[in-house]
Structure formats: structure tokens, C-alpha cells
Amino acid sequence: MAGYRLAREYRQRNADATVLLICPDGGQLLQASAAEMADTLGIAVLNNTHVTEIDRLNGNLETPLGRFVFERLMLATDA
């Protein structure tokens, strides 16, 4: 839930930014599915994916699905 709250707040301030939310679980909420939230917020969501490495200096992070480049990285660790 913290990730979705953060994405919502960021989206309000940065309407055109690309947002990728990486969830270690299914990203499900009580009131909406991960797909519904992604559609509502205009973001991409990777469910059941863990970040295995963060390289702040070069602006990328590694997951089992591959490497992703970022300009800004925000971490939301609340359940």
C-alpha cells in the first residue's frame, strides 16, 4: 500500500513522469487489483519481483527480470 500511496503522490506532482512500481508480492489491495491501480495511476507495476541490487551511482537496479534504469528512486517499505 505504501508504494501505491507514494506513486499517487508523485503522479500528482509529475503527471508526465514514467513510474515503475516493483512489488515483492502480488501488489493486491483490498479494494483494487494491481492492474486496476496501475491503470488508475498511469504507472507500470511488476508484481512478485524482488530488487536484488541498487546501483545509485549509475542509476540502475537489478531484478530477476533484468536491469532497470532510473532517474529518481523512491523506496516504500511499508506493508
N, C-alpha and C positions, 0 to 999 in steps of 0.2 A: 504494500500500500504506500509506503514512503516513496518508492520510485515513481509511482503514478502521481502522487501529490507534487513531487519535485518537477516532474515533466509538465504538469499542468501549469505550475507557477512559471516555469521557464518559457513555456509556449506563449503565455500571456505577454511576456516581455520581448519575446523573439519569435514573432509569427512566421518568419521565413526560414528559420534555422532547421537543419536536419537534426532529428533527435532519435537516438537508438537506445532503447531500454533493454538491458540484459538481465534476465531473471533466472536465478538458480532453480526455481520451482516452475510450476505451470503458469504463474502470473495471474491466477484466477482470483477474482474478488467475489464477495457475496452477491453484489448487485449486478456485476457485468463480467463477461469473459475478457480474456486478454485481447482477443481480436476486436471486440466492441470498444474497449478502451483505446486501443491503437487507432481505430477509425475515428473515434470521438476527438482524440487529441492530435491526430495527424502525425503520429510517430510510428517508428518501426519497433517491434518487440521480438527479442529472441528468448524463447522460453526454454527451460531445462538446460541452460547453458551456464557454465562457470567461467569466470575470468581466471586464467592461470598465470598471467604476467602483465604488469603495467610498466611501460617504459615512458615515464613523464618527459624525459629529455627529448625524445624523438617523437612524442605524441602518438603512440600506438599502444594497443593492448592485444593480448593473445588469448584466444579461446580454443576449445577443441574444433570449432568450425572455421578457424582461421584468424588472421590478423585484421584489426580494425584501426583506422587512423582517426584521431580526434584533434579538434582544436581546443575544446573545453571538456574536462572530465569532472563529473559530479558523482559522488558516491552516496547512496541512500541505503543504510544498513538496517533500518527498522523493519519489523515484520508487518 
